[in-house]
């Protein structure tokens, strides 16, 4: 993956440069210290991904991202910033991720792995509908939750929980709103549950005859209602 590093602070570029050297499958093809230089470097180097600072003199990172979005084949963007208040704006700019400085190696690796998956989609993947992220309020801040990492959504009274492989997050949207927003990316398995189409691997039935969705990374997922078992089986067959 070809990466362009954009930041007006030399020390910040040096830290990210060092972290990138430690990660496999990444080639740093160039650096830029401001927005205009970033656009010139993008045209000359054709990177797959840009690590883009938000606050820069002159043309800031958001303006750069908006310009990149007009290109026929825009590079993916991961924003880096010392400030947390730009998360929602980054979401609207369709950034892959949003890293707060000082960037940790683990978070950078996670963001780059996500970028690599998006750059090499499976041949039989379903066209993505809806947003790449959902927003979650956490300790007074807005966090971006990657839709592709959510395995299933389950409603409990007035709350909906997004279940990922190793964590959970409360969402503001209702299950019906999520179903309309995500379209073919989810399958209704119960009146209180949706599963990600990309995550479901099969069905299993317990000793009481209750069916459950089996999901990658976690195994047994939410219960499948009796009236929806046949429909879920049909969709699984179409996916195989």
Helices and strands as residue ranges (DSSP letters): E 2-6, H 10-21, E 27-32, H 35-45, E 49-53, H 61-68, E 76-81, H 87-92, E 97-100, H 105-119, E 133-138, E 141-146, G 147-149, E 152-156, E 159-163, E 168-171, H 175-182, G 183-185, E 186-190, E 193-196, E 200-205, E 211-215, E 219-224, G 226-228, H 229-239
